[in-house]
Amino acid sequence: MDSSNKPSITGILQTNRDSVNGTADLYLSYFNQSNQQDTSTLSEDETRRRHDATIISNAYYDLVTDFYEYGWGDAFHFAVLQRGESREHSFAKHEYHLALRLGIQKSDKVLDIGCGIGGPARHIASLTEANITGLNCNEYQLSRARILTNEAKLNHLCSFVNGDYHCIPYDAETFDKVYAIESTCHSGNLAKVFSEVYRVLKPGGTFASYEWVVTDKYNDADPYHRKLKADILEGDGLSDVNTKSKVIAAADQAGFELVEARDRALDSPIPWYSVLQARWTLSDIKITPLGRWATHFLLTALETFRLAPQGSVKVHRSLCKGADGLTAAGIEGIFTPMYLVVLRKPNIK
């Protein structure tokens, strides 16, 4: 695959073709859905996933980054959707809303934790002209971020560093602002992440995050709710999904002052999950049942003739399971990917 271009379906996963099947098997071993009624087994699986959350996340993005970029562009998140707007425009506005809530200025030094391939960092840097550092523990995503940033001629504003947001590799009080866009959901210890963000923020600095949470409608005693949650975990590389109260508790434990906490999905005239639903347009045909079937068929054929790495079909199947789980959970009203929290570090030296 020519890494300077957006991945095509025939080029997906070529960069790591020798390790895809083993990585897929390792990844899927963390998700035991054989008996959704057995809550003790689910608890054991959750404990193991939380302990190995970084391993799971790294394996997941080694496997799915090309798929995401192929189908999603350079920003891997959801957004408030307005009628008449393109998906790309809605996604950019969603990022700009976060930047405005943070009050990012041209002179600010900003940290993006869990930056993916750097789409939001580039977009926000273009808007604000702030200096933005993207932190990510996945080296393949970082390589894509650097290539795309170079192509966009934004190297003077955006840089990317390999690191874990549970142990941010910067001195205390380094950054004016910090943000996370649907990335801390991959943490097995949100309180630790928030504590690290608190440490690297300057006094009076702000942190804003879009969090994945189950809503108050989620009922863990409901087997269907548990199944949808399990599908989301497997399809999206998560150890668990937090509740709103756990997010606020983690912020309080870190020492933050709460500025704002609300579900921005409630602001969306069009359901956030509609981007995962079938639409018969040229750009979105890949997510229709026909498009999924065609992708599955093509990957199967490419695997058979050894033109794609073994394991590609497993990855695609898992992603489809996650997309279906997110859509159904959204329809049920038991999950949101855009619980916005805005936090301030007290201005005390």
N, C-alpha and C positions, 0 to 999 in steps of 0.2 A: 504493500500500500504506500502510495506517495503521501507521506505524513504532512505535507504542506497543504493538502487539499482536504475538504470535507469527506469523510469516509463514504464509500459506496457499499451497497449490499454485497458485491462480489469481493470487496476488499476488507470486509469486517473481520477483525481479530487476526489478521495476517501477521501483525507484528509479534504476537506471542503464540503463534500456532502450535509450537511444540509443547506448551504447558497448559493449553486451554482445558483439555479433558480432565487432567488431574486437578486443576484449580476448581473446575466445576464440581467435581466429585467431593473435594474438600469442602467447598462452600455449602453444597446441598446436605452434607452430613450434619450440619448444625440445625437443620429444620426437620423435626420428627413430627409429622402430621398423621401418623398411622392411627391414632385414636384420640380424637378431639374431646372425648368424654373423660379421658384419664387426666385429671387436673394435676396429679402428682408428677406424672411424666412431663407434662407441659412445664411445671415449675422447675424440674431438673434441667430441661432444655433451656429455659430462660436464664437460669443461673450460669450455665455453660456459655451461652451467647453473650451475656453481660461481661463475663470474665475475658472473653476473646473478641470483644466488639471491634477492636482495631484490626485484628486479623480478618474478620468477616468483611469489614468495610473495604479493606485493601483488595481482598480476593474479588469482591463484588465489582469494584470499579476497574480492576484488571479485565474482567469479563465483559462488562456492559458499556464501558465508555464509548466505544465505537458505535454500538447500537443506539445509544442515546444521542450522540452527535448526528448520526444518520437521520433519526426520526424527530429530533427535538431541537436541533440547533446548538448554540454555544451556551445556553442558560438552562440548567436542569432544575426547573422549579415550576410551580403553578402560579396563578395570578388572578386578581379581580378582573373579570371579563365584562366588557361593555359591548352592547349591541352596535354593530357596524364597524367595530375595530378589528384589525387583524390580530392574530395571536401574538405576533412579534411586537406589535405596538403595545398591547395589553401587558405583556411581560416586561417591557422596558419601563412602562409607567409604574408597575409594581415595584421595581427596583428603585425608581426615582422617588417613590413615596417613602421608602425606607431612608433614602439619603436625606430627604427633607425633614423627616422626623428626627433624624440624628443632627440635623443642622450642619452638615458637612460644608466646610469652607475651603477655599483655594489653598490656604496655608496649612491645612490639617494633615497630620500623619495618621493614616487609617489602616486598620487591619481587617481583612476578610478571612474569617476562620472557616475552613472547609470550602475553599474557593472553586472547586471543580476545575473546569478547563478555562476559567477566568472570564467568562462572558459578563457577569454582573460587575466585576471589578473594572473591566474595560468600559462598560456603559456608564458607570457612575463616575469614573475618572474623566471621561469625555464631557460629562455634564458639569462636573464641579471643578475640574483641574486639580483636585487634591492628589496627594501622593498615596497610592494604595498598594499595600503588600498583601498578596494572597498566600495563605498558609494551607498546606495540603500534605497528607502523609502518603499519597499515591503518586509514585514517580511518573507513571505513564500519563496521568492527567496533567501533571506539571509540565511534561514535555510538550503536550498539546497547547497548554496555556502560553508557554513561551513562544512557540511557533506562531500562534494566532495573534499574539500581542505584537510580535515583530512585524507581521503582515499588516496590522492595523496602525503601525508606526506610533505605538503608545508606550514604548520602552522607557521613555523619560518620566512617565507617570505610574506605570504598573511594574511591579517585580513579584517574583514568586519563589517561595521558600519551602523546602521539605521539612515538615515538622508535625507533631501531634498536638492537637489543641488541649489535651490533658496535661501537657507540659510544654507550654509555649516558649520557644527558644529566643526570648527577648528579656531584657532587664525590666525591672519594675518601672512603672510610670513612663513607658516609651510612647504610647499612642494617645492621640486626642479622641479618637472614635474607634469603635469596633463594631462589626456587624456579622451576622450569620444568616444565610438564606437557605433554609431547609437542610442544614448540614448537621446540626447538633443532634438530630434524631438518630444518628449513627453511634452516638456515645452510649456506653454502658454505665456512665457515671456523670450525669449532667451537672451535679453539684461541683464536681472537680473542674469541669470545663468553665462554669461560671466563676469559680474562684480564681482560675488562671486569667480569665478575661479581666476580672477585678484587679488583679495584681499588675497587669501590664498597662492598664488605663491610668492616665494622669488624674489627679484629684479634680472632680467636677466633670470628668469625661463621661460620655454616654455610650451605651451598648444597646443595639436593637437586633432582634432575631425573629424570624418566622419559624415557629415551632410546629412539628407534627404532633398532634394530640388526639386522643379519643375524647369525645364530648360527654356531657352528662347523660346522654341517651344510651351510651354503651353499657351493656349488661353482661358481665363476665359469666353469669350463670346461664346465658343463652348460647346454646351450641352454635347457632348460626353466626352470632356476633363473634364468637371465638374463632370460627372458621375463617371469617373475613379478615380478622386481625392476623391470623396465621398466614393467610395468603399474602397480605401486605408485608409481613416480616420477611417471608421467603423471597418475594418478588422485588423487594427494595433494600435488602441487605441490612436489616435492623435486628437488634437484640430484643427490643420491646418497643411499645409506644407509650409515652408518658401521658398522664392526665394533666389538665390545666393546673390543678392544685400542686402537683409535683414540680411543675415548672416554676411556679411562684415560690414554692418552698426552697428550691435550689437557689433562686435569686436572693431570697432573704438570708439564707445560710451564708452566701458569699459576702453579704454586707451591702448589697445594692439598695437604693431607694427606688420604689416602683413609680414610674412616670405614667405608664399606660399598659393595659393588657386587654386585648379584645380579639375576637375572631373576625378577621377581615373577609372571610368567606361570606359573612352576612351582608357585606357591602356589594356583593357581586350580583348584578341582574341576571346573569347567565351562570348556571352552576359551574363551579371550578372544575368539576370532573368531566365536563362536556368535551374538553380537549382530548379525552381518552375514548370518547364514543365515536362510532362510525359516522363519517361524513363523506359523501360521495363527491369530493372535489379532487382535482389533480394532485394537490399538495398533500392531502390527507388520506388518499386511498389506501396507503400502507397500513392504516389502523383499522380499516374495515375488515369484516370476516374474510372477504375475498383477498384483501391485501395480506392479512396474516397468513392465510393458507398459501398464498404465492411465495411469501418469504420462507415459510416452513418447508415448502416443496423445494425451493431453490437451495436452501441450506442443506437439506437432506441429500440432494443430488450432488452438491459440491463436496459434502463430507464423503459420500460414496466414492467419488472419483478423486478424493484426496486433494481437492482444490481449495477446501476450507478445513480448518483444524477440527479433529474429533472433539465433540463437546459443544459445538456451535448451536446445534438444535436444542440441547438441554438448556442453554442460556436463553434462547429465544422463548422456549416454553415457559421458563420461570418468569421472564419479564411479562409475558401475556397473563400469567396467573396473578402477578402483582397488579397489573393494570385493571384486570377484572375485579380484584379485591378492593382496590381503591374506588372504582366506580360504584360498586354495590354498597360499600360502606358510606360513600357520599350520598347515595340515594336514601339509605337508611337514616342518615343524619348522625351517625355514630363516630365520624372521623372528620377532621379538618387538617389541611397541610399549611394553614396560614394563620395560626394563632400568634398574633403580633405582641411581643413584649418589648417595651422600651424602658431601660434601666439607667440610673445615674449613680456614679460613684460619688459619695459625699465629698464636698470640697474642704477637706480637713487635712492639714499637713501633720 
